[in-house]
C-alpha cells in the first residue's frame, strides 16, 4: 500500500539536530537474517495477497469501505511480521470528531501500516499522482478513492489539496504526513502547510498524531527490521473555526511544535536523557 504524503509550496521551521548523530541503531545479525530469509518474503506475500483481494473488491465497492478493511487486515499482518507491539495513547480523542485532518510525523515506511492497522475508522490518504499510472497500484488507488497529488508546480499542488478538501467535505477524514517524506535523522523535520490549508478550508479540526519507534524499526535506507515497542500518541484536536488560509503557516507551526514536543516527551532516548 502506498504511503500518504503532503505538499504545499512554503516550508517552515528549520530541522533539529539528529536523534542519533552516528546513525540509527543497527539490528543484530539475528534480526537481519530473520528479515531477509523469513519476514521480507512474508511481507511481500501478504502485500500481494491482500492487494489482489482489494482489486477484486474494487469492482463493486464504490464506497471504498471494503477496500479499507482489506488494507486494515494487510497492515495488521505487517505489524505481526514486524514483531513490534503497538500502544495507542489517546484513543478517546479519535471519536470526538467524525471528520478531521490527521497529521503525523513520518519516520519510516512502516508508518503507513501502523496507522492503517490502529486507526479505528475509514480514512483516505494523499499519494503521488505518478502512482496512478502503475498497473494494480493505480487501479487500487483510483477505486478506493485515495487523493492524487501533483507536485509539478504550486498551482497543481493547490489543485491537489482542493481534491483533499472535497474528500473532507464529503465526510471522510484524511491522514497526512506534513513532512512530505521520511525523516533521515529520527526527529520530526520541517512541516509544510498543506494539512493546515485543507483543515482550514474544510473547517474541520487538525489532529496531531505522533509516532514513536518506527524510525528505529525500519530507518531510511535500510532493508531489515529491528523489532521494538511502538506507540501512536493522539494529540488534542486543534480547532480551525473562523481561521482563514492566511493562518495556515501559524497553524502548521503549532502542529509541528505539538508533535515535536510529544515526540521528545515519549521517545525513550530523549526522555531517559533528562
C-alpha positions in Angstrom: 0.0 0.0 0.0 1.3 3.5 -0.8 2.2 6.0 1.9 0.3 9.2 2.4 2.1 12.4 1.5 1.5 16.1 1.8 2.6 19.1 -0.2 2.4 22.9 -0.2 4.8 25.4 -1.6 6.0 27.1 1.6 8.5 25.5 4.0 8.6 26.4 7.7 10.7 25.7 10.8 14.3 24.5 10.3 15.2 20.9 11.2 16.5 19.9 14.6 19.7 18.0 15.4 19.7 14.3 14.5 18.3 12.0 17.2 21.3 9.6 16.6 24.4 11.6 15.5 26.2 8.4 14.5 23.2 6.9 12.6 20.3 4.8 13.8 20.9 1.7 15.9 21.6 -1.4 13.9 19.7 -4.6 14.3 21.5 -7.7 15.5 22.7 -10.2 12.9 19.9 -12.5 14.0 17.2 -10.0 13.1 18.9 -9.0 9.9 18.9 -12.6 8.7 15.4 -13.2 10.0 14.2 -10.3 7.9 16.0 -11.4 4.8 15.0 -15.1 5.0 11.6 -15.0 6.6 10.0 -11.6 7.3 10.5 -10.0 3.9 9.0 -12.9 2.0 6.0 -12.9 4.4 5.6 -9.2 3.9 5.7 -9.5 0.1 3.3 -12.4 0.1 0.8 -10.6 2.3 1.0 -7.4 0.2 0.4 -9.4 -3.0 -2.4 -11.5 -1.4 -4.4 -8.6 0.1 -3.6 -6.3 -2.9 -5.3 -8.8 -5.3 -8.3 -9.2 -3.0 -8.6 -5.4 -2.8 -8.5 -5.0 -6.6 -11.3 -7.7 -6.8 -13.4 -5.9 -4.3 -12.9 -2.6 -6.2 -15.0 -4.0 -9.0 -18.1 -3.4 -6.9 -17.0 -1.5 -3.7 -17.8 2.1 -4.8 -17.5 3.5 -1.3 -14.1 2.1 -0.7 -15.1 0.7 2.7 -14.4 -2.9 1.9 -11.0 -2.0 0.4 -10.2 0.0 3.5 -11.0 -3.0 5.7 -8.7 -5.2 3.5 -5.9 -2.6 3.9 -6.5 -2.8 7.7 -6.0 -6.6 7.6 -2.9 -6.2 5.4 -1.5 -3.7 7.9 -2.2 -5.9 10.8 -0.3 -8.7 9.1 2.7 -6.5 8.6 2.6 -5.5 12.2 2.6 -9.2 13.2 5.6 -9.8 11.0 7.4 -6.8 12.5 7.3 -8.4 16.0 6.6 -5.0 17.3 3.7 -4.4 19.6 1.9 -1.0 19.3 0.4 1.1 22.1 -2.3 3.6 21.1 -2.4 6.6 23.5 -5.4 8.9 23.4 -7.8 6.6 21.6 -10.8 8.5 23.0 -9.8 11.6 21.1 -10.3 9.8 17.8 -14.1 9.7 18.3 -14.5 13.4 19.2 -14.9 14.4 15.5 -16.4 12.5 12.6 -14.3 14.3 10.0 -10.8 15.8 10.6 -7.3 16.1 9.1 -5.0 13.8 11.0 -1.3 14.9 10.6 1.5 12.6 11.6 5.3 12.7 11.8 6.9 10.5 9.2 9.7 8.2 10.4 9.6 5.0 8.3 7.9 3.0 5.5 6.2 1.2 8.5 4.3 4.4 9.4 1.6 3.6 6.9 0.8 0.1 8.0 0.9 1.2 11.7 -1.8 3.8 11.0 -3.9 1.6 8.8 -3.8 -1.1 11.5 -4.6 1.0 14.5 -6.8 3.9 13.5 -10.4 2.6 14.1 -12.2 4.4 11.3 -12.1 4.6 7.5 -10.0 7.4 6.1 -8.2 8.5 2.8 -4.6 9.3 2.1 -2.8 11.6 -0.3 -0.4 9.9 -2.7 1.8 10.9 -5.6 -0.1 11.2 -8.9 2.5 9.1 -10.6 1.4 6.0 -8.7 -1.9 6.2 -10.6 -0.1 5.2 -13.8 1.3 2.0 -12.3 -0.8 -1.2 -13.0 -2.6 -2.7 -10.0 -1.4 0.1 -7.6 -3.0 2.8 -9.7 -6.2 0.7 -10.0 -6.4 0.3 -6.3 -5.8 4.0 -5.6 -8.4 5.0 -8.1 -11.1 2.5 -7.0 -10.6 3.0 -3.3 -11.0 6.8 -3.5 -7.5 7.9 -2.5 -6.4 11.5 -3.4 -3.8 12.0 -6.1 -1.2 14.8 -5.6 0.6 16.5 -8.5 3.7 18.3 -7.2 5.0 19.6 -10.5 4.1 23.2 -9.6 2.5 25.2 -6.8 -0.7 25.6 -8.9 -1.2 21.9 -9.4 -0.2 21.2 -5.8 -3.0 23.5 -4.6 -5.4 21.9 -7.0 -4.5 18.6 -5.5 -5.1 19.9 -2.0 -8.5 21.1 -3.2 -9.3 17.5 -4.1 -8.5 16.6 -0.5 -10.9 19.4 0.7 -13.6 17.8 -1.4 -13.0 14.5 0.3 -13.2 16.1 3.7 -16.5 17.9 2.8 -17.9 14.5 1.9 -17.3 13.3 5.4 -14.1 11.2 5.1 -11.1 12.0 7.3 -7.7 12.5 5.7 -4.4 11.1 7.0 -1.3 13.2 6.0 2.4 13.3 6.6 3.2 17.1 6.6 6.9 16.4 6.3 6.3 15.2 2.8 8.8 12.3 3.2 10.6 10.2 5.8 13.0 11.8 8.3 16.7 10.9 7.9 17.6 11.8 11.4 14.8 10.4 13.7 13.5 13.8 14.6 10.4 15.5 13.1 11.6 17.6 10.2 10.3 20.8 8.5 6.5 20.7 8.0 4.7 22.1 5.0 1.3 23.7 5.4 -0.9 21.6 3.2 -2.6 19.8 6.1 -3.4 23.1 7.8 -4.6 24.6 4.5 -7.1 21.8 3.9 -8.3 21.7 7.5 -9.0 25.5 7.4 -10.7 25.3 4.0 -12.9 22.4 5.1 -13.4 23.9 8.6 -12.5 20.7 10.3 -10.1 20.1 13.2 -6.4 19.4 12.7 -5.4 16.4 14.9 -1.8 15.7 15.7 -0.5 12.1 15.6 2.9 11.4 16.9 4.6 8.1 16.0 7.3 6.6 18.3 9.7 3.8 17.4 9.1 3.2 13.7 12.3 5.1 12.8 14.3 2.5 14.8 12.2 -0.3 13.4 13.0 0.5 9.8 15.2 3.5 9.3 15.6 5.2 5.9 17.9 3.3 3.5 17.8 0.1 5.5 16.2 -3.2 4.4 15.9 -5.2 7.7 13.7 -4.8 10.7 14.8 -4.0 14.2 11.8 -5.1 16.3 10.8 -2.9 19.3 7.7 -1.5 21.1 5.9 1.2 19.0 3.5 3.9 20.1 0.9 6.2 18.5 0.1 9.3 20.5 -3.1 11.1 19.6 -3.0 14.8 20.4 -5.7 17.2 21.3 -7.7 18.4 18.3 -6.7 21.9 17.1 -9.8 23.8 16.0 -9.9 25.8 12.8 -13.3 27.6 13.3 -13.0 31.1 12.0 -9.5 30.7 10.6 -8.6 31.7 7.0 -5.8 30.4 4.8 -3.7 33.3 6.0 -3.5 31.4 9.3 -2.1 28.2 7.6 1.5 28.9 8.4 0.9 29.7 12.1 -1.4 26.6 12.4 1.4 24.5 10.9 3.9 25.8 13.3 1.6 24.9 16.2 1.2 21.5 14.7 4.9 21.0 14.4 5.6 22.2 17.9 2.9 19.9 19.3 4.2 16.8 17.5 7.9 17.6 18.2 7.3 18.2 21.9 5.2 15.0 22.2 7.9 13.1 20.4 10.6 14.3 22.8 8.4 13.5 25.8 7.7 10.0 24.8 10.8 8.9 22.9 13.0 6.7 25.2 16.2 8.2 24.0 15.3 11.9 24.8 13.1 11.0 27.8 15.8 9.0 29.6 18.4 11.6 28.8 16.6 14.2 31.0 
